[in-house]
Amino acid sequence: MIIVPNESKQILGIFPHFGYSHFKVFYPLLRNLAERGHNVTVITHIKSPDPHLATYEELLLEQMEVVNVVPLTEWMPRTWKGLIDEYVGLHVEGQESCERLYESGYIQQVLQRHERKPYDIVITEYFNSDCQLAVPYLMKTPIIGLSSCLLMPWYYDRILLPDIPSFVQSEFIGFATPLNWQERLTNFLQAKVLSLFYRYHTNRLDNELIRHNLNVTVDVNNIAQQQTALVFGNQHYSLAGIRPHTEQFVEIGGIHIQEDKVHEKLSPTIEEFLDKSNGKSVLFISWGSMIRASTMEATKLNTIFSALEKSKVRVVWKWETDDVPIKNENFLFVKWAPQLSLLCHPKINLFWGHGGLLGTTEAVYCGKPMILTPIYGDQFVNAFAVQNRKIGIILNFEDINEKNLDNVLKEMLKNTRYERNAKGLSNIFRDRPKKPLETATWWVEHILEHQQAREVLHSHAVHLNWFIYYSLDSICIILAALFALLLFLRYVIKSTLQSCTKKVNKLKSQ
């Protein structure tokens, strides 16, 4: 039980990225803090869906043209080039978001407000840019970083999370566990190369943008290392696996899940369709809000229909257009459905998604086995997490054909281990000392209440260079001592042998 604080604090949230699914993770925390009496000001692209609240103020970024559609006609198989293109795209998006953030005038506005009534903390997203970190630097406030996905590899050193690519899978790729040597090498290279690019290119541009707009010279990476009090990650060990953490990293996986939505009423059309399943398995298909199934080429779409008809399953499919691709009593196409309520419905047996973290997390929460078809971004590592937990199977987009889909459906529906494992994992995911929102709220208020907490949580190891951090200096001293010992032993042995040889030769000469 969280107790409402006696003293309200001034909280500033800065979220330059335009992604709705990202802000969907952060909003519950910001709203909850406002409902508890804190004054929360949020710079964001996303308008609050809830009624007006006096303690929650939005400074809306309206200049950014938000891209909400990923047509499958543009799909390409995952390659190293594609991976690099994805990262470069993220980098470009981050810089464009930063430019619009400063063009909005809101940064100057909150800095002026701070002079009149200081902010106590800055909460911001740690994703693809850091230009916003000039604000907490000038305000001299602690930072809480939020990640809507697995933490990006370039943020590990900010709170000195151990980065161990031998088994900690990075954000952009995924593998079956355990990793073989080629996979470990790939994991290592992409994590380290992208981190270096971010540190020495993206952050350099962030620094230049700050200098241009605020006339101050900073290093955003140093700001983050010095002022980050906590990082919240939208992950939980039940799905993401075991990862080394420090006290500065807090798992809040599932924070976006509102339990009152579990029993949200379905439309009469969906209810009637589920009621008529008559013992048949029901498959729910949803590839998120950005990937449009309706843009799939007709040949592949017909292949899917053929396999689904053959399997005799009933299908509820989130479909974006009024043009229904097939008319069949076993298919129901809906433009929108309350996803959490539908996933948790007892008559839904299987979920076919794209590996987006929010939908995947909801399926884990509801205990439903999954077929996952990752398309881009973190969907691959999420899909492998599901497969590694034995609660689902990956069916890559390029592998979708009638035979493969038929085999996957048979395996998922007839092998009861997937359902059993999914229910077991759901129990683990739900069973926590506090709910994710309560945990996040407690930690924010803990930092606000105790100024010393930031200092206590701060690891001095962030100031060590990599050579000292990994004890390579100590290892070098030990190796040097061993080498000196070997030289000494070599000298002793050589001297002894020479002495013995001289004595033998002397005896022979006599």
C-alpha positions in Angstrom: 0.0 0.0 0.0 1.5 3.4 -1.0 0.8 6.3 1.2 0.0 9.6 -0.3 2.9 12.1 0.4 2.4 15.0 2.7 4.3 17.5 0.5 3.8 17.8 -3.2 6.8 18.0 -5.5 7.5 19.7 -8.8 8.1 17.0 -11.5 9.1 17.7 -15.1 8.7 15.0 -17.7 10.4 15.4 -21.1 9.6 13.0 -23.9 10.8 14.1 -27.3 10.1 10.8 -29.1 6.7 10.7 -30.8 5.9 7.0 -30.4 2.5 6.3 -28.9 3.4 2.9 -27.6 6.4 4.4 -25.8 4.4 7.0 -24.0 1.7 4.4 -23.2 4.4 2.8 -20.8 5.3 6.1 -19.2 1.9 7.8 -18.9 0.5 5.6 -16.0 3.4 6.6 -13.8 3.2 10.3 -14.6 -0.6 10.3 -14.1 -0.4 8.4 -10.9 2.2 10.9 -9.5 -0.2 13.8 -10.4 -3.2 12.0 -8.8 -1.1 11.7 -5.6 -0.8 15.4 -5.4 2.5 16.2 -7.2 2.6 18.9 -9.8 3.6 17.2 -13.0 4.5 19.0 -16.2 5.0 16.9 -19.3 6.5 17.8 -22.6 5.1 15.2 -25.0 3.5 14.5 -28.4 0.7 12.4 -26.8 -2.4 14.0 -25.3 -3.7 12.5 -22.1 -6.7 10.2 -22.7 -8.1 10.9 -19.3 -10.2 13.8 -17.9 -8.4 17.0 -17.0 -6.4 17.0 -13.8 -5.2 20.2 -12.2 -1.9 18.7 -11.2 -1.1 17.3 -14.7 0.0 19.8 -17.3 0.7 19.0 -20.9 3.0 21.0 -23.1 2.2 19.3 -26.4 4.7 19.0 -29.2 2.6 19.4 -32.4 5.2 20.0 -35.0 6.2 16.4 -35.5 4.5 14.4 -38.3 3.9 11.0 -36.6 4.3 7.9 -38.7 1.7 5.4 -37.7 1.9 2.9 -40.5 4.4 0.3 -41.4 3.2 -1.3 -44.7 4.2 -4.9 -45.2 4.9 -4.1 -48.9 8.1 -2.5 -47.6 9.2 -5.5 -45.6 12.7 -6.9 -46.1 14.4 -9.9 -44.6 16.6 -9.1 -41.6 20.3 -8.6 -42.6 23.3 -6.7 -41.2 22.5 -3.9 -43.6 18.9 -3.8 -42.5 20.0 -3.8 -38.8 22.3 -0.8 -39.5 19.6 1.0 -41.5 17.2 0.5 -38.5 19.7 2.0 -36.2 20.5 4.9 -38.5 16.7 5.5 -38.8 16.5 5.7 -35.0 19.4 8.1 -34.9 17.8 10.4 -37.5 14.4 10.2 -35.7 16.1 11.2 -32.5 17.9 14.2 -33.9 14.7 15.4 -35.7 12.8 15.0 -32.4 15.4 17.0 -30.6 15.3 19.8 -33.1 11.5 20.1 -32.8 11.8 19.9 -29.0 14.0 23.1 -29.0 12.0 24.8 -31.7 8.8 24.4 -29.6 10.1 26.9 -27.1 9.1 24.6 -24.2 12.7 24.1 -23.0 13.2 27.8 -22.5 9.8 28.0 -20.9 10.4 25.4 -18.2 13.9 26.8 -17.5 12.3 30.2 -16.8 9.7 28.5 -14.6 12.4 26.8 -12.7 13.9 30.1 -11.7 10.6 31.1 -10.1 9.6 27.7 -8.7 12.2 25.0 -9.0 11.5 21.6 -10.3 12.6 18.7 -8.0 13.2 16.0 -10.5 13.3 15.4 -14.3 11.8 12.1 -15.7 12.6 11.4 -19.3 12.9 8.6 -21.8 16.2 6.9 -22.4 15.9 5.8 -26.0 17.5 7.4 -29.1 18.7 10.9 -28.1 19.9 12.8 -25.0 19.5 16.5 -26.0 16.9 16.9 -23.2 19.5 16.3 -20.6 20.7 19.9 -20.7 17.6 20.7 -18.7 18.3 18.7 -15.6 21.9 19.8 -15.9 21.0 23.5 -15.8 18.3 22.8 -13.1 20.7 20.7 -11.1 18.0 18.0 -10.5 18.3 14.2 -10.4 17.2 12.3 -13.5 15.0 9.2 -13.7 15.4 7.5 -17.1 12.5 5.4 -18.5 12.9 2.7 -21.1 9.8 1.4 -22.9 11.7 -1.7 -24.0 14.7 -3.6 -23.0 17.3 -1.0 -22.1 19.4 0.1 -25.1 23.0 -1.2 -24.9 24.4 2.4 -25.0 22.7 3.2 -21.6 24.3 0.5 -19.6 27.4 2.4 -18.5 25.3 5.3 -17.2 24.4 3.3 -14.1 27.1 0.7 -14.6 24.8 -2.2 -15.5 27.1 -5.2 -16.3 27.1 -5.6 -20.1 27.8 -9.3 -20.8 27.1 -10.1 -24.4 28.0 -13.7 -23.9 24.5 -14.3 -22.5 22.7 -11.0 -22.2 21.0 -10.6 -25.5 20.9 -7.1 -26.9 17.9 -5.0 -28.1 18.1 -5.4 -31.8 18.6 -9.2 -32.3 17.6 -12.4 -30.7 18.8 -15.9 -30.5 17.8 -19.3 -29.1 19.6 -20.0 -25.8 22.4 -20.8 -25.1 24.2 -18.8 -27.7 26.9 -20.5 -29.8 30.2 -18.8 -30.5 29.0 -17.2 -33.7 25.9 -15.8 -32.0 28.0 -14.5 -29.1 30.3 -12.8 -31.5 27.4 -11.2 -33.4 25.8 -10.1 -30.1 29.0 -8.6 -28.9 29.8 -6.7 -32.2 26.4 -5.2 -32.7 26.1 -4.1 -29.1 29.5 -2.6 -28.9 29.6 -1.0 -32.3 26.2 0.6 -31.9 27.1 1.8 -28.4 30.3 3.5 -29.8 28.3 5.1 -32.6 25.8 6.4 -30.1 28.4 7.7 -27.7 30.7 9.4 -30.3 28.2 10.4 -33.0 24.6 10.7 -31.6 25.8 12.3 -28.4 28.2 14.6 -30.2 25.2 16.0 -32.2 23.2 16.3 -29.0 26.0 18.4 -27.5 26.2 20.6 -30.6 22.4 21.1 -30.6 22.5 22.1 -26.9 25.3 24.5 -27.5 23.5 26.1 -30.4 20.2 26.5 -28.6 21.2 27.2 -25.0 24.8 28.5 -25.4 26.2 26.0 -22.9 29.0 23.4 -23.5 28.1 20.0 -22.0 28.7 16.3 -22.5 25.3 14.6 -22.2 26.9 11.3 -21.4 28.7 12.8 -18.4 25.4 14.5 -17.3 23.7 11.1 -17.4 26.4 9.4 -15.4 26.5 12.1 -12.8 22.8 12.9 -12.4 20.9 9.7 -13.2 19.3 8.5 -9.9 17.4 5.5 -11.4 16.5 3.8 -14.6 13.1 2.1 -15.0 13.0 -0.7 -17.6 9.8 -2.1 -19.1 10.9 -5.7 -18.5 10.5 -8.6 -16.1 12.8 -11.5 -15.5 10.0 -14.0 -16.2 10.1 -13.0 -19.9 13.4 -11.1 -20.4 15.5 -13.7 -18.5 18.1 -13.2 -15.9 20.2 -10.1 -16.4 22.7 -8.6 -14.0 21.3 -5.5 -12.3 22.3 -2.7 -9.9 20.1 -1.0 -7.4 19.8 1.9 -9.8 17.9 -0.3 -12.3 14.2 -1.1 -11.5 12.1 -3.6 -13.5 8.6 -2.3 -14.1 7.5 -4.7 -16.8 3.7 -4.6 -17.3 3.3 -1.1 -15.8 0.9 -0.2 -18.7 -1.5 -3.1 -17.8 -4.6 -1.8 -16.1 -6.3 -4.6 -14.3 -9.7 -3.0 -14.6 -9.3 -3.4 -18.4 -9.0 -7.2 -18.0 -12.8 -7.5 -17.7 -13.6 -4.6 -20.1 -16.8 -5.5 -22.0 -16.3 -6.8 -25.5 -18.6 -5.7 -28.3 -21.7 -7.8 -28.9 -20.3 -8.9 -32.2 -17.1 -10.3 -30.6 -19.0 -11.8 -27.7 -21.4 -13.6 -30.0 -18.5 -14.9 -32.2 -16.7 -16.3 -29.1 -19.9 -17.8 -27.7 -20.5 -19.7 -31.0 -17.0 -21.3 -30.9 -18.6 -24.5 -29.6 -15.4 -26.0 -28.2 -13.3 -25.0 -31.2 -9.9 -23.3 -30.6 -10.0 -19.5 -31.1 -7.0 -17.6 -32.5 -6.6 -13.9 -32.0 -4.4 -12.1 -34.6 -3.1 -8.6 -34.0 0.2 -7.2 -35.3 0.0 -4.0 -33.4 -1.1 -0.5 -34.3 1.6 0.3 -36.8 2.0 -2.9 -38.9 -0.9 -3.1 -41.3 -1.9 -6.7 -42.1 -4.1 -5.3 -44.8 -1.0 -4.2 -46.8 0.2 -7.8 -47.1 0.5 -9.1 -50.7 -2.5 -11.2 -51.8 -0.5 -14.4 -52.4 0.8 -14.6 -48.8 -2.6 -13.5 -47.4 -4.3 -16.3 -49.3 -1.7 -18.8 -48.0 -2.6 -17.8 -44.4 -6.3 -18.1 -45.1 -5.9 -21.5 -46.6 -3.9 -22.8 -43.6 -6.3 -21.3 -41.1 -9.3 -22.8 -42.8 -7.6 -26.2 -42.9 -6.9 -26.0 -39.2 -10.6 -25.4 -38.4 -9.8 -22.7 -35.8 -12.0 -19.7 -35.4 -10.1 -16.4 -35.9 -10.6 -12.9 -34.5 -8.3 -10.7 -36.6 -7.6 -7.0 -36.0 -8.0 -5.7 -39.5 -7.5 -2.0 -40.5 -9.9 -1.5 -43.3 -13.6 -2.1 -44.1 -12.7 -4.2 -47.0 -12.9 -7.7 -45.5 -10.6 -10.1 -47.3 -12.6 -13.2 -46.8 -16.2 -14.1 -45.8 -16.3 -17.1 -43.7 -18.2 -17.9 -40.5 -15.0 -18.9 -38.8 -13.4 -15.4 -39.3 -14.2 -12.2 -37.6 -12.4 -9.0 -38.7 -12.5 -6.1 -36.3 -10.9 -2.6 -36.7 -10.4 -2.4 -32.9 -10.9 -4.5 -29.9 -9.9 -4.2 -26.2 -6.8 -6.3 -26.6 -6.2 -7.1 -22.9 -9.8 -8.1 -22.3 -9.7 -10.3 -25.4 -6.4 -11.9 -24.6 -7.6 -12.8 -21.1 -10.9 -14.1 -22.3 -11.2 -17.8 -21.5 -12.2 -18.8 -25.0 -9.1 -17.3 -26.6 -6.6 -20.2 -27.0 -3.8 -18.7 -29.0 -2.3 -15.3 -29.9 -0.6 -14.5 -33.1 1.4 -11.2 -32.8 4.4 -9.4 -34.1 6.5 -9.5 -31.0 5.8 -5.9 -29.9 6.6 -5.7 -26.2 3.3 -4.4 -25.0 1.1 -7.1 -26.7 3.6 -9.8 -25.8 3.6 -8.7 -22.2 -0.2 -8.7 -22.1 -0.2 -12.2 -23.5 2.2 -13.3 -20.8 0.0 -11.6 -18.2 -3.1 -13.5 -19.5 -1.2 -16.8 -19.8 -1.8 -17.3 -23.5 0.7 -19.2 -25.8 1.9 -17.3 -28.9 2.9 -17.4 -32.5 5.2 -14.4 -33.2 6.2 -12.9 -36.5 8.8 -10.2 -35.8 9.1 -7.4 -38.4 11.5 -4.8 -37.0 13.2 -3.3 -33.9 13.0 -5.1 -30.6 10.4 -7.6 -31.9 13.1 -10.2 -32.6 14.5 -10.3 -29.1 11.0 -10.3 -27.7 10.0 -13.2 -29.9 13.1 -15.2 -29.0 12.4 -14.6 -25.3 8.9 -16.1 -25.8 10.4 -19.1 -27.7 13.1 -19.6 -25.1 10.5 -19.7 -22.4 8.7 -22.4 -24.4 5.4 -20.5 -24.5 5.4 -19.9 -28.2 7.0 -20.4 -31.6 8.6 -17.9 -34.0 7.2 -17.9 -37.6 9.3 -15.5 -39.6 7.5 -13.5 -42.2 9.5 -14.9 -45.0 8.7 -18.5 -43.8 5.0 -18.1 -43.8 3.5 -20.6 -46.2 0.7 -23.1 -45.9 2.9 -26.0 -44.8 4.8 -24.1 -42.2 1.8 -22.4 -40.7 -0.1 -25.6 -40.7 2.7 -27.3 -38.8 3.0 -24.4 -36.3 -0.8 -24.4 -35.6 -0.8 -28.2 -35.0 2.1 -27.9 -32.6 0.7 -25.0 -30.7 -2.9 -26.3 -30.4 -2.1 -30.0 -29.8 1.0 -29.8 -27.6 -0.4 -28.9 -24.2 3.0 -27.8 -22.8 2.7 -24.4 -24.4 -0.5 -23.6 -22.6 0.8 -25.1 -19.4 4.1 -23.1 -19.6 2.1 -19.9 -20.4 -0.1 -20.2 -17.4 2.9 -20.9 -15.1 4.8 -17.9 -16.5 1.7 -15.8 -16.0 1.6 -16.7 -12.3 5.3 -15.8 -12.0 4.8 -12.5 -13.9 1.9 -11.4 -11.6 3.3 -12.6 -8.3 5.4 -9.6 -7.0 5.8 -7.7 -3.7 4.2 -4.7 -5.4 2.5 -4.0 -8.6 4.8 -2.4 -11.3 3.0 1.0 -10.9 3.3 1.0 -7.2 7.0 0.0 -7.4 7.8 2.8 -9.8 5.9 5.4 -7.8 7.6 4.3 -4.6 11.0 4.7 -6.1 10.2 8.2 -7.5 8.9 9.4 -4.2 11.9 7.8 -2.4 14.3 9.9 -4.5 12.1 13.0 -4.0 11.9 12.5 -0.2 15.5 11.6 0.5 18.1 13.8 -1.2 20.8 11.6 0.1 19.3 8.6 -1.7 20.7 9.8 -5.0 24.2 9.9 -3.6 23.8 6.5 -1.9 22.6 4.8 -5.0 25.2 6.4 -7.2 28.1 4.0 -8.0 31.5 5.6 -8.0 32.5 2.9 -10.5 31.0 5.1 -13.3 34.0 7.3 -12.9 36.5 4.5 -13.6 37.9 4.0 -17.0 37.3 0.6 -18.6 40.9 -0.6 -17.9 40.5 -0.1 -14.2 36.8 -1.1 -14.1 37.6 -4.6 -15.5 40.6 -4.9 -13.1 43.0 -5.1 -16.0 45.5 -3.0 -14.1 45.5 -5.7 -11.3 45.6 -8.5 -13.8 48.6 -6.8 -15.6 50.4 -6.5 -12.2 49.8 -10.2 -11.4 50.9 -11.2 -14.9 54.0 -9.1 -14.6 54.8 -10.6 -11.2 54.3 -14.1 -12.7 56.5 -13.2 -15.6 59.2 -11.9 -13.3 58.9 -15.1 -11.2 59.3 -17.2 -14.4 62.3 -15.2 -15.4 63.8 -15.7 -11.9 63.1 -19.5 -12.0 64.6 -19.6 -15.5 67.7 -17.9 -14.2 67.9 -20.2 -11.2 67.4 -23.3 -13.3 69.9 -22.1 -15.9 72.5 -21.2 -13.3 72.0 -24.6 -11.5 72.4 -26.5 -14.8 75.5 -24.5 -15.8 77.0 -25.1 -12.3 76.2 -28.8 -12.6 77.7 -29.0 -16.1 80.9 -27.4 -15.0 81.2 -29.8 -12.1 80.6 -32.8 -14.4 83.1 -31.5 -16.9 85.6 -30.9 -14.2 85.2 -34.5 -12.9 85.6 -35.9 -16.4 88.8 -33.9 -16.9 90.3 -35.5 -13.8 
